[in-house]
Amino acid sequence: ELTEYLKVLKYIGFFDQEKRPIFSFEVKPFGDEDPDLVIANAKRVLNLAWARL
């Protein structure tokens, strides 16, 4: 899903702006998940999705 979202942003030129736009998303632990692992996994998924573009 994230890869498809990034593809759309790339297609509409979101990343081609002269001033680099801010791209962010929110993640949070669920239940007793370790917050550091949640952040690490979010970064991993973002990097993987970006590499698939």
C-alpha positions as CSV (number, residue, x, y, z in Angstrom):
1,E,0.0,0.0,0.0
2,L,2.8,2.4,0.8
3,T,4.5,1.7,-2.5
4,E,1.3,2.5,-4.4
5,Y,0.9,5.7,-2.4
6,L,4.5,6.8,-3.1
7,K,3.9,6.0,-6.8
8,V,0.9,8.3,-6.9
9,L,2.9,11.1,-5.2
10,K,5.7,10.7,-7.7
11,Y,3.3,10.6,-10.6
12,I,1.6,13.9,-9.6
13,G,5.0,15.5,-9.2
14,F,4.9,15.9,-5.4
15,F,8.6,15.2,-5.1
16,D,9.6,17.3,-8.1
17,Q,8.9,20.7,-6.4
18,E,11.7,23.2,-6.2
19,K,11.4,23.3,-2.4
20,R,11.5,19.7,-1.1
21,P,8.1,19.0,0.5
22,I,7.7,17.5,3.9
23,F,6.6,13.9,3.8
24,S,5.6,12.3,7.1
25,F,3.4,9.6,8.6
26,E,2.4,8.7,12.1
27,V,3.0,5.4,13.8
28,K,2.4,4.4,17.3
29,P,2.8,1.2,19.4
30,F,-0.2,-1.0,19.9
31,G,-0.7,-2.7,23.3
32,D,2.7,-3.7,24.7
33,E,4.7,-3.2,21.5
34,D,8.2,-1.7,21.9
35,P,8.1,1.9,20.6
36,D,11.7,1.6,19.2
37,L,10.7,-1.5,17.2
38,V,7.6,0.2,15.8
39,I,9.8,3.1,14.6
40,A,12.4,0.8,13.2
41,N,9.8,-1.2,11.3
42,A,8.2,1.9,10.0
43,K,11.6,3.1,8.6
44,R,12.3,-0.3,7.1
45,V,8.9,-0.4,5.4
46,L,9.4,3.2,4.0
47,N,12.8,2.3,2.7
48,L,11.5,-0.8,1.1
49,A,8.6,1.0,-0.5
50,W,10.9,3.8,-1.8
51,A,13.3,1.2,-3.3
52,R,10.4,-0.3,-5.2
53,L,9.6,2.9,-7.1
